[in-house]
Amino acid sequence: MASPQGSGAPLEFGGPLGAAALMLLLPATMFHLLLVARSGPARLLGPPPYLPGPEVLWSPQMLLLWFTWLGLQAALYLLPARKVAEGQELKDKSRLRYPINGFQALVLTALLVGLAVSAGLPLGALPEMLLPLAFAATLTAFIFSLLLYLKALVAPASALAPGGNSGNPIYDFFLGRELNPRIWSFDFKYFCELRPGLIGWERLMLCCLLVLAVQDLRLIIGQVLINLALLMQEAELRGSPSLAMWLVNGFQLLYVGDALWHEEAVLTTMDITHDGFGFMLAFGDLAWVPFTYSLQAQFLLHHPQPLGLPMASVICLINAVGYYIFRGANSQKNTFRKNPSDPRVAGLETIPTATGRQLLVSGWWGVVRHPNYLGDLIMALAWSLPCGVSHLLPYFYLLYFTSLLVHREARDEQQCLRKYGLAWHEYCRRVPYRILPYVY
């Protein structure tokens, strides 16, 4: 990390050069995965079967479809919420308010898509449109990031993120200058964090499932409608979705539903409280998540894998263990942050800090410093196992997510050390392992 020109905080991601490289590498990786997932060899490290030309990538109809999707999610965001929560205290001592209606948006989206499919919408054709849709999402992310950067130029100093105002335009464009860019009460970062990308991811997955069994379509509409496009195409191609496809869709639907049900918890994450809203989060939320996290379903659509009930049961157990750790750790942390006197956490051991806050040093957070990351990684493994072990490609998510969480953990360590000082040193002494007990 290098010293910045303006903010006094260290530059991350390799500074301006690293930021520029990532802005090229991330979209290129996403398109590479989309291309090789449908190819015969499906080699993660091999060249793509072909390089798509502008006529393949550019489609005004897909751009319109993408903006329609964003418009729908924005409209659902603006509906009356079951709850309005306050965020963390800002530099000027104020707190922003956020609607907690993500799960409501998920359910309404499922109902609307279900009605559209019942009326004859050819949702099973969506997997064939992934390349132009991904291009539309990438183009949107670049233009949106530019508008966010220009908006941040006139934002007050108190509204800027800790690390995104270095003075270098490339680095600041990538990391994001403004912490919470808003127009009136519409918070762009909070909206993008869980809505269009995460819900879109599940829609793409169900499309893969549904193309495998049109005769089961009415039952599917009555249950789950997010990974709809991939599920639909597998149904059309093979008569019914495979057990492997059902597992991948079920696991990921649980994950998305959990994230939106516990939407308020995102208000204390690094993305919301520390990182600015620039290309890194805009591209990640709008393009990377829906088109890369659905990789296992894309792979299974073009490369069906046999899966017996005994192995499926083992995989379900692995996912259940991961989810138990993930949800238990996050719920314990969120309960403690809201009310340390809550009976569920009142008996946990803590370390006092100079800021007045307490650090949990027992329960899940006494096992490793990031038990939620451990649960996340176990679930990532369970999502890939239904794809078999003959190809490395479906395990890209696990490899990428491991590197992401290790890097994120290192960033979090630096922030906590600056914030808590000696108390953090004591916590690290008491809890020596970061993510995996006795290993890391």
C-alpha positions, 0 to 999 in steps of 0.5 A: 500500500502506498501513501495517498495525496490527500486523505492521509489513509493508505491506498489499497488495491495497489493504488491507481495502477492496481485500480486501473488493472482491476477495472479491466480484469474484472469485466474480462474475467466475468465475460470469460466465465460466461463464455467458457461455461457454455463451451464443451471443454469448460476450462477455467484456465483455457482460452474462451471458445470465441471472442464475441464481436460488438454485434453479439454484445450490443443489444438495445433490447437487452439494454432496455430490459436491464433498465426495466429491471433496475426501474422495477427494483427502484420502484419496489425500494420506494414502496412503504417499508415494514421498518425504517432503520438508522445507520451508523453515526456519520462524521457530522454526528447525523444518522441516515435512515434506510427502508427495510423492505428488501425481502418484500421486494424479493417476494413481489418480484417473484410474484410479478415474474410468476405472473409474467411466465404464466402469461407466456413470457419466454423466460427460458430464453434468458440464458441465451441473452446473458452476454448482451445483458452482462455487457449492458450491466457493465456499461451501466456500471461504468457510466453510473460510476462516472456520474457518482464521481462527478456528484462527489466533486461537489459533495461536502468534505463530511460526506466523503469516504475515508479512503476514496478521496486520495486526489488521484482520479483513477483510484477515487473513481474505482474506490468511490469518493462519496460514502453515501450518495443520495438523491433525496432519500434514495440511497444509491449504495444501499439500493445496489448492495442487495437489490438488483444484483442479488435478486437478479442472481437468483432470477438467472439461476431459476431460469437455468432450472426451468429450461429443464422441465416445462411440465413442472412449471406451474409447481415451480411458479408456486414455490420459487421464482428467482433463479428462474431463467436457468432452471426453465431452460434446463427443464425445456432441454431435459424434461426436468431439472437435475438434482444437482441443479435443484441443490444449487438453486435451493442453497443460493435461494436460501442465501439470498432470502437470508440476506434480504430478511436480515437486510438491516444487518448490512448497515454495519458492514464495511461496504456501507460504513467505510467504502465509498460508492465507486466502480468497485461496488457499482460493478460488483453489485450490478454485474459481477454478482448476478452474472458470476455468482450464477456460474454453477447453474450455468455450468450445470445447464450445459454440463449436466452432472449425475448426483445420487441421494447419498452424496446429495445428503452429504452436500446438504449437511455441509451447506447446513453446517455452513449456514448454521455458523454463518447465521449464528455468528452474524445474529450474535454480532448484530444482537450485541451491537443493538443491545449488549444487555440482550439475554442472548448475549449478556453473558458473553465475555467482552474486552473494553476499548478506548472508544467505549465499545466492547469487543466480543471475545467469547461465543462464535467470536471467541472461536475465530475473529471472522466466524461468519467468513468461515460459514460463508466459505463452507457454503461456497464449497457446498454450492460447487460440489453438486457440479462434480469434480471433473471441472475446475470451473464451478469451483471458481466461486470458492477460489475467488471468494476465499481470496476476497474474504482473506483480503477483506479480513486483512482490510478489516484488521487494519481498520480495527487496529487503528480504531481500537489500538491496544484492545485489538491487540488483546483480542488478537492474543485471545483469539489467534485464528482469523478464519479457520481454527488451527489453520489461519 
